[in-house]
Amino acid sequence: MLKPSTRAAVFTSVGAAGLLLLTACGGAGGNDDADKGGKDEVASLNTPAAKGGSASASADPDAGRPQIRLDSTQDDVNRMWDGWTACLKEHGVDKTYKRHPDAPGVKACDGKLPLDPPELDPAKNPDFDDDTRAMVKCMNEHHIKSVVTDRGWGLVDGASLNAPNYDQIMVACQVKAFGDHN
């Protein structure tokens, strides 16, 4: 049996760990998907700053932001964007955030703004042009009429969005075209 002082130390440690877990997993709350009962939500932990530096001065400004992956489904992407828009709503920001990107409510939600896959950024992907052509080729092979544009690739017409299995084909082509660099 534990001595009273040892038992108190154990309970204090367990209680502190529980509080840390609750604090780390607690979200901003109040999202538009409340009817889902919190299903499919993901908690994240922030990494402390390196010794001798502050978190804001030494940390990557994109650290902790949701990262869209090449193989993310449209539902995954929508959930990430829903988290950001729910945060904007919580901070009283309406659809004018594009005209006022430095508004305090918008800045408060910067950490929830999803990041596009780095492979889709021409500045980060030296193979972007070749990958884009491979994407268009793959989409066309699946009878989804696509073209190379000045910003990457696009659909010839909006009707292609209604093609059977469009989302699955787009994700598969994106992974094949942009992700296969080994």
N, C-alpha and C positions, 0 to 999 in steps of 0.2 A: 504494500500500500504506500502511496506517495505521502510524504510529509506535507503539512498544510502550505508551507512556503513553496515547495516544488509544485504542488497542485495549482497554486495561484499563478505561478510562472507559466505553467502549461496552458491554463485557461486564458491567460493574457496573450500568449503567443498565438493560440488558436483564434481568439477573438480578433486580434490585429490582422491576422492573415485573412479572416473572413471579411473584415471591413475593407481591406485592400482589394480583395476580389470583387466585392460589391461596388466599390468606387471605380475600379478599372472597367467593370462590365456595365456600369450604369451609362445610359446614353442620354442624349439631350431630351428624349421623350417627345411625345406629341407628334408622331408622324402620321401621314395620311393613310397609312396602311394599318391603322389601329384594329380594323376588323379582322386582320390576320392573326391577332393575338401575339404579335412579336415574332412570328414564325419567319425564318430565313434571315434574321438579323445577325450581324457579325460584330463581335466586340473586338477592340484592338487596344493594345497597350502602347504608350509612348515610351521611347527609349530615353533615359536620362542623358543629359549633356556630358561631354567628356570633362574630366577633372580640370578645374581652372577656367572653364568657359561657361557661358550661360547657354541655355537651351535655344534661345532665339538667335543668338549671335553665331553659334557654331553648327547648328542643325541645318540640314537640307530643308528649304522652305516647302518642298513637296513631301517630306517625311510624314507618314501617317495618313496621307490622302488615299482614298480608294483607288486602286490601280486596275483599270480595265485590261484584260489580257486578250491576246489574239483569239483564244478559244472561248471567250466569254459568250454566253448565250445572250440573246436580246433581253430575256427576263433578268439575267444577272446585271446587265448594263442599266436596265430600267430601274432596278432596285437601288443601284448606286446613285443614279441621278435623283431618284425619289428622296433619298436621304439628304441631298443637298437642297432640293427645293423645299423640303419640310423645314430645314434649318432656316432658310430665307423667310418662310412664312412665320416661324416662331419669332424671328427678329423684326417682323413688320415690314419686310421688303416685298413689294409687289413686282409685277413684270417689268418695271422700269430699271431693273438692276443693270441692264445692258447700257443704258444711258448714264448710269451713276455707279460704275464699278468700284469706286472708292468709298461708297456709303458705308457707315459703320456696320449696319446689318449684313452687308455683303462681305465685308472683311471678316466679320465674326464667323462666317461659314466657309472661309477659304479652305479649312482643313477637311471639309466634306466634299469639295469639288473633285469629281473623278478625273483621273489622269488617263489620257489615251495611251494605248500600247506604244512603247518607244519605237517599235519596229515601223509604226505608221508615221513617224516624224522624219521628214527628209533630212533634217539637221542631225539626227541621231543614227540614221540608217544609211550607210554608204551605198547600199544596194537598192535603195528606194525605187529608182526608175526601172530597173530590171524586175524587181518584185511587183511593181505596179503592172507591168506588161504581163507577167505570169498570172496575176490576179485576173486581169481581163480575159486572158486566154482560158483560164479555168472556168470562169463564169460563162463564157460563150460556149464552151464544151458542154455545159449543163443547160444550154438553151436559154440562158438569161443574158439578153443582149446588153453588153457592156462596152465601154470605150475608155481610152486613156484621156484624161482631162488635164488642164493646167494645174490642178490641185491633187491629182492622183488618178482615181478612176471614178466612173459614174455609170449609171444605167442609161440606156438609150431612151427609154420611156418609163413612166411610173407604173405601167401595167405589169412590168417585170416583178414588182414587189408582191404581186398576187400569184406568182408562179408557185406550183406545189413545192413545198419544202424549201422555199427561198431562204429562210433564216439558217437552216442547217447547211445548205449549199454555200451560202456566203461565208459562214464560219469555217467550213472545211476548206474552201478555196483560200481564205485569208491565212489560215494556218499553213497550208501547203505553199503558198506564194511567199509569204513574209517570214515564216518561221523556220524554213528548212535551209539553214546556212552552216551545216556541220561539214 
